[in-house]
Amino acid sequence: MHAAPSHQLFDRLILLLVVVAVASGLTVLQVIHPSWQQVKSGVERVASILPLPQFQAAEQSEPETAVPHTVVTTPSKPEVTAKTATTTTYVHLRGERSTSAAIVADIEPGMTIELREGSDATWQAVRYQGKNGYIYKTYLQY
């Protein structure tokens, strides 16, 4: 009956070994050719978002008895969705509307960013990973 957690542990160990093997191989390739750094960072990003199984101890509790209760419902608020855009290339998130302004973050191509108020004809005000800044509009797909 307790065989399922050992299978999960085995699967998790195999996944960890694969990630370590790929990362180690890419480190060797990076020494051979520096452009492999981009491939390695992509693999590391994928490995960081893989869903790994979570283990929980089986809890034994006494069966619940039915207790009458009243359900109170409140009307839900309509969901507000933020407007977004996608980066079309590697781009800097700047602190102000200027190419000489400080870089707040570097954003990779294909990332979704939240649009904010305060844009002009050239610069788009955005929020990315909790950071506010500006991106040159040419690098965004709306």
VOKEBA-285380 format. One record per residue (C-alpha): residue in one letter; chain; x, y, z. Coordinates in nm, 3 decimals. Each point is the difference from the previous one (the first is absolute). Layout:
VOKEBA-285380
SITE  residuo  cadena        x        y        z
SITE        A       A        X        Y        Z
...
END
This chain:
VOKEBA-285380
SITE  residuo  cadena        x        y        z
SITE        M       A    0.000    0.000    0.000
SITE        H       A    0.291    0.232    0.054
SITE        A       A    0.160   -0.072   -0.339
SITE        A       A   -0.122    0.323   -0.165
SITE        P       A    0.232    0.238    0.193
SITE        S       A    0.308   -0.210   -0.089
SITE        H       A   -0.091    0.025   -0.371
SITE        Q       A   -0.032    0.376    0.038
SITE        L       A    0.337    0.016    0.172
SITE        F       A    0.158   -0.209   -0.276
SITE        D       A   -0.156    0.224   -0.270
SITE        R       A    0.123    0.311    0.181
SITE        L       A    0.353   -0.139    0.028
SITE        I       A    0.008   -0.091   -0.371
SITE        L       A   -0.121    0.351   -0.092
SITE        L       A    0.268    0.155    0.222
SITE        L       A    0.271   -0.218   -0.158
SITE        V       A   -0.112    0.098   -0.351
SITE        V       A    0.004    0.372    0.088
SITE        V       A    0.346   -0.029    0.159
SITE        A       A    0.135   -0.198   -0.298
SITE        V       A   -0.133    0.252   -0.252
SITE        A       A    0.128    0.298    0.201
SITE        S       A    0.344   -0.162    0.039
SITE        G       A    0.021   -0.079   -0.370
SITE        L       A   -0.096    0.354   -0.089
SITE        T       A    0.267    0.137    0.233
SITE        V       A    0.262   -0.198   -0.196
SITE        L       A   -0.146    0.126   -0.328
SITE        Q       A    0.006    0.356    0.131
SITE        V       A    0.377   -0.026    0.041
SITE        I       A    0.026   -0.126   -0.358
SITE        H       A   -0.227    0.269   -0.143
SITE        P       A   -0.139    0.299    0.200
SITE        S       A   -0.337    0.009   -0.183
SITE        W       A   -0.099   -0.313    0.189
SITE        Q       A   -0.056    0.228    0.301
SITE        Q       A   -0.336    0.095   -0.152
SITE        V       A   -0.097   -0.368   -0.039
SITE        K       A    0.110   -0.073    0.356
SITE        S       A   -0.205    0.288    0.144
SITE        G       A   -0.303   -0.125   -0.195
SITE        V       A    0.038   -0.351    0.144
SITE        E       A    0.043    0.140    0.352
SITE        R       A   -0.314    0.213   -0.044
SITE        V       A   -0.200   -0.305   -0.114
SITE        A       A    0.136   -0.211    0.287
SITE        S       A   -0.101    0.268    0.252
SITE        I       A   -0.365   -0.011   -0.110
SITE        L       A   -0.041   -0.377   -0.032
SITE        P       A   -0.268   -0.129    0.235
SITE        L       A    0.177   -0.225    0.248
SITE        P       A   -0.216   -0.236    0.208
SITE        Q       A   -0.071    0.113    0.352
SITE        F       A    0.006   -0.259    0.276
SITE        Q       A   -0.242    0.010    0.287
SITE        A       A   -0.026   -0.237    0.291
SITE        A       A   -0.325   -0.192    0.011
SITE        E       A   -0.217    0.137    0.273
SITE        Q       A   -0.237   -0.217    0.193
SITE        S       A   -0.297    0.175    0.142
SITE        E       A   -0.330   -0.094    0.138
SITE        P       A   -0.293    0.004   -0.242
SITE        E       A   -0.188    0.326   -0.005
SITE        T       A   -0.356    0.009    0.110
SITE        A       A   -0.251    0.206   -0.188
SITE        V       A   -0.058    0.333    0.167
SITE        P       A   -0.276    0.222   -0.133
SITE        H       A    0.126    0.337   -0.111
SITE        T       A   -0.115    0.303   -0.191
SITE        V       A    0.172    0.104   -0.320
SITE        V       A    0.022    0.373   -0.051
SITE        T       A    0.084    0.113   -0.350
SITE        T       A    0.111    0.343   -0.101
SITE        P       A   -0.015    0.131   -0.353
SITE        S       A    0.337   -0.026   -0.167
SITE        K       A    0.174    0.301   -0.148
SITE        P       A    0.055   -0.008   -0.374
SITE        E       A    0.354   -0.106   -0.083
SITE        V       A    0.218    0.283   -0.125
SITE        T       A    0.262   -0.110   -0.248
SITE        A       A    0.308    0.209   -0.056
SITE        K       A    0.098    0.098   -0.352
SITE        T       A    0.318   -0.171   -0.112
SITE        A       A    0.252   -0.006   -0.283
SITE        T       A    0.276   -0.240   -0.102
SITE        T       A    0.364    0.086   -0.053
SITE        T       A    0.119   -0.067   -0.355
SITE        T       A    0.373   -0.001    0.079
SITE        Y       A    0.240    0.023    0.293
SITE        V       A   -0.075    0.340    0.156
SITE        H       A    0.096    0.217    0.298
SITE        L       A   -0.263    0.120    0.246
SITE        R       A    0.108    0.359    0.072
SITE        G       A   -0.072    0.210    0.307
SITE        E       A   -0.093    0.302   -0.212
SITE        R       A   -0.092    0.081   -0.360
SITE        S       A    0.356    0.017   -0.133
SITE        T       A    0.260   -0.236   -0.142
SITE        S       A    0.246    0.152    0.245
SITE        A       A   -0.225   -0.075    0.301
SITE        A       A    0.096   -0.272    0.246
SITE        I       A   -0.087   -0.356   -0.098
SITE        V       A   -0.250   -0.145    0.250
SITE        A       A   -0.014   -0.350   -0.154
SITE        D       A    0.093   -0.192   -0.313
SITE        I       A   -0.293   -0.173   -0.169
SITE        E       A    0.031   -0.291   -0.240
SITE        P       A   -0.199   -0.034   -0.325
SITE        G       A   -0.354   -0.137    0.031
SITE        M       A   -0.058    0.117    0.358
SITE        T       A   -0.342    0.136    0.093
SITE        I       A    0.003    0.337    0.172
SITE        E       A   -0.278    0.204    0.159
SITE        L       A   -0.076    0.339   -0.156
SITE        R       A   -0.038    0.305    0.227
SITE        E       A   -0.130    0.353   -0.036
SITE        G       A    0.259    0.266   -0.086
SITE        S       A    0.115   -0.089   -0.350
SITE        D       A    0.089    0.240   -0.278
SITE        A       A    0.048   -0.036   -0.377
SITE        T       A    0.337   -0.178    0.042
SITE        W       A    0.013   -0.159    0.347
SITE        Q       A   -0.244   -0.246    0.159
SITE        A       A   -0.043    0.005    0.378
SITE        V       A    0.003   -0.361    0.125
SITE        R       A    0.023   -0.226    0.306
SITE        Y       A    0.217   -0.313   -0.021
SITE        Q       A    0.054   -0.237    0.293
SITE        G       A   -0.116    0.270    0.241
SITE        K       A    0.230    0.267   -0.144
SITE        N       A   -0.130    0.315   -0.170
SITE        G       A    0.182    0.154   -0.293
SITE        Y       A   -0.007    0.087   -0.368
SITE        I       A    0.063   -0.195   -0.320
SITE        Y       A    0.049    0.146   -0.346
SITE        K       A   -0.329   -0.078   -0.182
SITE        T       A    0.174   -0.141   -0.309
SITE        Y       A    0.096   -0.308    0.204
SITE        L       A   -0.355   -0.089    0.106
SITE        Q       A   -0.278   -0.194   -0.171
SITE        Y       A   -0.339    0.115    0.124
END
